Amino acid sequence: MTRVVCAAVRQDFDLDAIEDLRMAVDEACSLLLPSASDGNLTCVFSAMDGRIEISVSVLADSAKLTEDNALGWQLLTALATSARRTVTPGEGGFFSRIDVVRECEAAAQ
């Protein structure tokens, strides 16, 4: 998480946006971790041009996704510029992934 915060600072995110980004990552992990069949969660991020992209994924036993009206998903979509969920069949289960994008308001101006 420290690297994501450092990347956000370098991309000129303000303190409120950095906190929103931190909470969005926490929420994405909280949504996926309970379904992780092997207990492993992968989180990858990239930062470029006033934008941070984060991908959180797990291998799950089920293709079930969080409902759109679930509180956790609503919170995540409120904190991020965009958020997307995908599930694809994989070896021994389903690859469940949440992609989160947060754009810096200062860079857009």
C-alpha positions as CSV (number, residue, x, y, z in Angstrom):
1,M,0.0,0.0,0.0
2,T,2.9,2.4,0.7
3,R,4.0,2.2,-2.9
4,V,0.5,3.1,-4.1
5,V,0.5,6.1,-1.8
6,C,4.0,7.2,-3.0
7,A,2.9,6.8,-6.6
8,A,-0.2,8.9,-5.9
9,V,1.9,11.7,-4.3
10,R,4.2,11.7,-7.4
11,Q,1.2,11.9,-9.6
12,D,0.1,15.1,-7.7
13,F,-3.0,13.5,-6.0
14,D,-4.2,15.6,-3.1
15,L,-4.6,14.1,0.4
16,D,-8.3,13.4,0.1
17,A,-7.8,11.6,-3.2
18,I,-5.0,9.6,-1.7
19,E,-7.2,8.5,1.2
20,D,-10.0,7.6,-1.3
21,L,-7.5,5.5,-3.3
22,R,-6.3,3.7,-0.1
23,M,-9.9,3.0,0.9
24,A,-10.8,1.8,-2.6
25,V,-7.9,-0.7,-2.6
26,D,-8.9,-1.9,0.9
27,E,-12.5,-2.4,-0.3
28,A,-11.5,-4.2,-3.5
29,C,-9.4,-6.6,-1.4
30,S,-12.2,-7.0,1.1
31,L,-14.7,-7.9,-1.6
32,L,-12.4,-10.6,-3.2
33,L,-10.5,-12.1,-0.3
34,P,-13.4,-14.1,1.2
35,S,-13.8,-16.0,-2.1
36,A,-10.1,-16.8,-2.5
37,S,-10.0,-20.6,-2.7
38,D,-6.3,-20.7,-1.9
39,G,-6.2,-17.7,0.4
40,N,-3.9,-15.8,-2.0
41,L,-4.7,-12.3,-3.3
42,T,-2.7,-10.5,-6.0
43,C,-2.7,-6.7,-6.2
44,V,-0.9,-4.9,-9.1
45,F,-0.8,-1.2,-9.7
46,S,0.6,1.2,-12.3
47,A,0.8,5.0,-12.2
48,M,1.0,7.3,-15.3
49,D,-0.1,10.7,-16.4
50,G,-2.2,11.6,-13.3
51,R,-3.8,8.2,-13.2
52,I,-3.4,5.1,-11.0
53,E,-4.7,1.7,-12.1
54,I,-5.0,-1.1,-9.6
55,S,-5.9,-4.7,-10.3
56,V,-6.9,-7.0,-7.5
57,S,-7.4,-10.7,-8.2
58,V,-8.0,-14.1,-6.6
59,L,-8.6,-17.7,-7.7
60,A,-12.2,-18.5,-6.5
61,D,-14.3,-21.7,-6.4
62,S,-17.3,-19.8,-7.7
63,A,-18.1,-17.4,-10.5
64,K,-20.4,-15.4,-8.2
65,L,-19.7,-11.7,-8.1
66,T,-20.7,-9.1,-5.5
67,E,-24.1,-7.6,-6.2
68,D,-24.2,-4.1,-7.8
69,N,-26.4,-2.9,-4.9
70,A,-24.0,-4.4,-2.2
71,L,-22.7,-1.7,0.2
72,G,-19.0,-2.7,-0.5
73,W,-19.4,-2.4,-4.2
74,Q,-21.2,0.9,-4.0
75,L,-18.5,2.3,-1.7
76,L,-15.8,1.2,-4.1
77,T,-17.5,2.8,-7.1
78,A,-17.9,6.0,-5.2
79,L,-14.2,6.2,-4.2
80,A,-12.8,5.4,-7.7
81,T,-13.1,7.1,-11.0
82,S,-14.1,3.7,-12.4
83,A,-14.3,0.1,-11.2
84,R,-14.9,-3.1,-13.1
85,R,-15.4,-6.7,-12.1
86,T,-14.6,-9.7,-14.2
87,V,-14.7,-13.5,-13.8
88,T,-13.0,-15.9,-16.2
89,P,-12.8,-19.7,-15.9
90,G,-9.3,-20.9,-15.0
91,E,-7.5,-24.0,-13.9
92,G,-9.1,-25.3,-10.8
93,G,-11.7,-22.5,-10.4
94,F,-12.5,-19.0,-11.5
95,F,-10.2,-16.0,-11.8
96,S,-12.0,-13.1,-10.1
97,R,-10.7,-9.6,-10.6
98,I,-11.5,-6.1,-9.8
99,D,-9.9,-3.2,-11.8
100,V,-9.9,0.2,-10.2
101,V,-8.9,3.5,-11.8
102,R,-8.5,6.7,-9.9
103,E,-7.6,9.9,-11.8
104,C,-6.0,12.9,-10.3
105,E,-8.3,16.0,-10.4
106,A,-5.2,18.3,-10.5
107,A,-3.9,16.6,-13.7
108,A,-7.3,16.9,-15.4
109,Q,-7.3,20.7,-15.1
